[in-house]
Amino acid sequence: MARILLIEDSPTETAVMTQLLERNGHQVFTSASAEDGIETARRERPDLVLMDVVLPGMNGFQATRALSRDNDTKSIPVLIVSTKAMETDKAWGLRQGAKDYIVKPPREDELIARINELLTAA
């Protein structure tokens, strides 16, 4: 079981992803904004962050960069889960410090496999 922080502004996506993660044995924390997510990451020290890109205020790319450059959170892997499917979006997300990038809606088996890979590598 991992402690996973989900940063997602859609209540529907949050509910679906939380249910999926809990069904696979994970404990989930949620934040509806990047700013709140960064504070939650600092406070809770999750094992992994699932990051949406399109968020109110600061976007997920900016939040990923902030987490990857902060001494308190830089060891926490970030997996971007976004509707933005262009290769340039993926490349930019990885340049900001994300460890992986997956397009919404993710298949459950693929998402869990990617999460497990990142947790094993961390």
C-alpha positions as CSV (number, residue, x, y, z in Angstrom):
1,M,0.0,0.0,0.0
2,A,1.3,3.4,-0.9
3,R,0.2,6.9,0.2
4,I,-0.8,8.7,-3.0
5,L,-1.6,12.4,-3.4
6,L,-4.1,13.1,-6.2
7,I,-4.0,16.7,-7.4
8,E,-7.2,17.0,-9.6
9,D,-9.8,19.7,-9.8
10,S,-12.7,17.6,-11.3
11,P,-14.8,16.1,-8.5
12,T,-15.9,13.3,-10.9
13,E,-12.3,12.5,-11.9
14,T,-11.2,12.7,-8.2
15,A,-14.0,10.2,-7.2
16,V,-13.2,7.8,-10.0
17,M,-9.4,7.9,-9.4
18,T,-9.8,7.6,-5.6
19,Q,-12.0,4.6,-6.0
20,L,-9.6,3.0,-8.4
21,L,-6.6,3.6,-6.2
22,E,-8.3,2.4,-3.0
23,R,-9.5,-0.7,-4.8
24,N,-5.9,-1.5,-5.5
25,G,-4.9,-1.0,-1.8
26,H,-3.6,2.6,-1.8
27,Q,-4.3,5.3,0.7
28,V,-5.4,8.5,-1.2
29,F,-5.1,12.2,-0.2
30,T,-6.7,14.7,-2.6
31,S,-6.2,18.4,-3.5
32,A,-8.3,20.4,-5.9
33,S,-5.6,22.9,-6.7
34,A,-1.9,22.9,-7.4
35,E,-1.1,25.3,-4.6
36,D,-3.0,23.2,-2.0
37,G,-1.4,20.1,-3.5
38,I,2.1,21.4,-3.0
39,E,1.3,22.2,0.7
40,T,-0.3,18.8,1.1
41,A,2.8,17.1,-0.3
42,R,5.0,19.0,2.1
43,R,2.8,18.1,5.0
44,E,1.9,14.5,4.3
45,R,5.0,13.3,2.4
46,P,3.1,10.9,0.1
47,D,4.9,8.1,-1.7
48,L,3.7,9.4,-5.1
49,V,1.8,12.3,-6.6
50,L,-0.7,11.9,-9.4
51,M,-0.9,15.4,-11.1
52,D,-3.5,16.8,-13.5
53,V,-2.2,19.5,-15.8
54,V,-5.3,21.7,-16.3
55,L,-5.9,23.2,-12.8
56,P,-7.2,26.5,-11.6
57,G,-4.4,29.0,-10.8
58,M,-1.1,27.3,-11.1
59,N,-1.1,24.5,-13.6
60,G,0.2,21.0,-13.2
61,F,3.4,21.7,-15.1
62,Q,4.3,24.6,-12.7
63,A,3.3,22.5,-9.7
64,T,5.5,19.6,-10.9
65,R,8.4,21.9,-11.3
66,A,7.9,23.3,-7.8
67,L,7.7,19.9,-6.2
68,S,10.8,18.6,-8.1
69,R,12.9,21.6,-7.0
70,D,11.8,21.7,-3.4
71,N,14.2,19.9,-1.0
72,D,11.3,18.6,1.0
73,T,9.4,17.1,-1.9
74,K,12.0,16.4,-4.7
75,S,12.3,12.7,-3.8
76,I,8.5,12.2,-4.3
77,P,7.8,10.8,-7.8
78,V,5.2,12.7,-9.9
79,L,3.1,10.9,-12.4
80,I,1.2,13.4,-14.7
81,V,-2.3,12.1,-15.6
82,S,-3.7,14.6,-18.2
83,T,-6.1,14.9,-21.2
84,K,-3.2,16.8,-22.9
85,A,-2.1,14.1,-25.3
86,M,0.5,15.8,-27.5
87,E,4.1,14.5,-27.4
88,T,5.2,18.1,-26.7
89,D,3.0,18.1,-23.5
90,K,4.6,14.8,-22.4
91,A,8.1,16.1,-23.1
92,W,7.4,19.3,-21.3
93,G,6.0,17.5,-18.3
94,L,9.0,15.3,-18.0
95,R,11.3,18.3,-18.3
96,Q,9.5,19.8,-15.4
97,G,10.5,16.9,-13.2
98,A,7.7,14.3,-13.7
99,K,8.8,10.7,-13.7
100,D,6.1,9.6,-16.1
101,Y,3.1,10.9,-18.1
102,I,-0.1,9.1,-18.9
103,V,-3.1,10.3,-20.9
104,K,-6.7,10.4,-19.5
105,P,-8.6,8.3,-19.2
106,P,-6.0,5.7,-18.1
107,R,-6.7,2.0,-18.2
108,E,-6.7,0.8,-14.7
109,D,-4.1,-2.0,-15.3
110,E,-1.8,0.4,-17.1
111,L,-2.1,3.1,-14.4
112,I,-1.5,0.6,-11.6
113,A,1.5,-0.9,-13.4
114,R,3.0,2.6,-13.9
115,I,2.4,3.5,-10.3
116,N,4.1,0.2,-9.1
117,E,7.1,0.9,-11.4
118,L,7.6,4.4,-9.9
119,L,7.2,3.2,-6.3
120,T,9.7,0.4,-6.9
121,A,12.2,2.8,-8.5
122,A,11.8,5.4,-5.7
